[in-house]
Amino acid sequence: MRPITTTALALSVSAFSALAQAEPASQAFFPLSLKASSEQAEASGFFEGQSLTGSTRNWYARERATRAPLWQYSKSDGSRHDTHSRDNWVQGTILNYSSGFTQGTVGFATEVAAYNAIALERGRAAIAGPNNRTLTHSDGDPVGQWSKAGLANIKARISNTTLTVGRQSLDTPMIAYIGNRALPSSFQGVSLHSAEFDNLSFDLGSFDRVSPRTEQSLSKFRSEYGAAGVETDRASTAGVNYQPFKSLTTSLYATKVDDFWNQYYFGANHVLGDSAVLSLTTGLNYYKTVDEGSKKMGDIDNDTYSLSFGLTHQAHTLTASWQQVNGNEYFDYLHETNGIYLANSLLSDFNGPNEKSLQLSYVLNMAPYGVPGLKFNLYNARGWGIDGTHYRGNAYNVRGMDGETHYEWGIGTSYAVQSGPLKDTSIRATYTAHRASKAQADGSLDELRIVTTIPFNIL
């Protein structure tokens, strides 16, 4: 073991002293109590509470494969050709109308959102479609402009409990909208959100279709990493969010995806100390996945977790995240969802069979230096031990993975306008490099992504 230097020891002592002298985040018990107020009792009326808002997003991504070609494009004669590059540039706009809730014991409301996308890059070879970035025809020719109803639902509310029926947005650990393209995904079905307590809420939901980020029609659910063409008609979820202490939040969810899997999730986040001096944030995410019904995804018995520790001192946050997959298949989740709350889900999800990964990240928040809204981040993640040789199913292409490794690093900056007519406008630029061994599925590539989102209010 290397001896500890005087400088390292001094830093350790000073960090501990700072934590000890900080005004700590409250560790007090948060007693379970009913909310003193009711959202429905404060309803202003259907028209009185209405709003018309929106946003427009300019989304650009430039990708370059650094080893083997990773994509294909179609020529006019229908032939497919390999390519090392992919460029997608789309303008996505959302116009959202939300009514207020009618008054009375039971309130009713509605929400409708129109989604529109314009392809700013329309070269077949450039976009290398079909993909989930630019909508194309089956021959690979881009659709120049398209629209759809992204949201269309009716809501009923009693006290602080709301039932939503129709096309809607949802954010839970296993069924969650994903908004990392020009337009987000949404889901068709029924959900119930109950928040009658100050520190306890419940979610229920059942959905039969997903509205993808880059498609006009509704689709059946499929998995992110499973064999193409394997689909299911329903995904249902139930969960509870509980804050037992002022400094601790927890979530417990279960999801059934018919004939795919049953998946269970536990998450916890704890804060200790004062970020003005030194604070420690600990995050745990755990998923258990087992096959269900007719086992369209084959035999599944998968335990995956991530554990992260983040130290914050004023403008600076340094985080270490460990992630591990215990199972001979991918840790999988539903396509067109953000149902992966693992710490090392980056450009790569670091979710290969039996994979272990470690990420180190640094975030600089410029607010303490007089530039609120400006942030910089830097990270490096490495995954190893990917082994699919013991997999006996047919849903995942992993048997050729034996000791595969990969790594990823990224640098980014973002800025959110703090005031004025462009308040809340955000600009984010990221550069990511991923390098993989021969059989690791993500491949070796570089990506530059620039995203500008401008919100607006009409009514």
C-alpha angles and dihedrals in degrees: 000000000000113000116248112252122228091246094052091048092050091051091050093050094046092049091051091047091050091051091048093051096044125108094251128222106261113269092188121136113258106219117219108254138162117250113262092219135050122219091209093052087058095049111137098199140273097283098023091061098040125125137186113203139150150164139221123211129196106205122188130171128176116191130185125185110221098197125013120010111269103190143042136213133198126240122211090263090061096251119138121226132190119245137186094208139061127181123183126178121175136166111213123190130188125195111190127191118190123177124209121251118267115245125256137067090306117037126198129204141161137215128199127176128185116208122202131181131190120193107225092180109054105166113122094215092045099053095037093206159219091071139127093262106062122023112237138177117252090267091059095255109138122244103237097208133000140167140194143166102269094180130021118156148136122226133202121192135192116182103314097338120099130191115200123193123187136022108351148153119253134183116195131132094265107021108041134143114252117219105179096113134059089281131023130237124248138188137235116221144062129307137176125202118187122186103165093138129064094235105018130070136169133212130196126174144161123189134182102185141028126214102219125221094245105028134084097212133060118260138201117251120269133170125263096233105022130103116295117261096027106126141167133203101220144036120181130185140185129183151153131222115204133179107197094170133028088247099041131070124181138185132195120187140167126196131189117201105189113249091351111073150308110241129192128194137193123182134176135179124190131183124201126182134002120299090212086069108010132322134180121214117193122193129188126185122178130179128187115192127185131171120263140198115337091359098233087173092049126237111342128184108156135159116186130171143166129203123192135184120195126188116200126191112175105293096002130082123179117186134186118196128189120194130182135184117205106191141074093248135054119283093249136195138177118292115245091027134098090223095143115090094172117136095233097051098123130134082320117038093219087220104130120140110291090352123162121197140178127199130191117192138176128199126190116199109198095199093097087053093056100266106100114191096030119111137168127199138187130182144169124196130182130192128192144160095054105170124171097158092107094054112118102181133090103226099080128052097220108113092098092058110101117160094338120174138189141168137202135194130183142180126196148164133202136185130193118196108238103200146359130055091319095049113154092017107143132203121190131179124183135177117198131182122193125186123187141182117248100274099034104115102224096063130204116300147136123226132192113193127183119183128179120185122188118188122201140185123218102167 
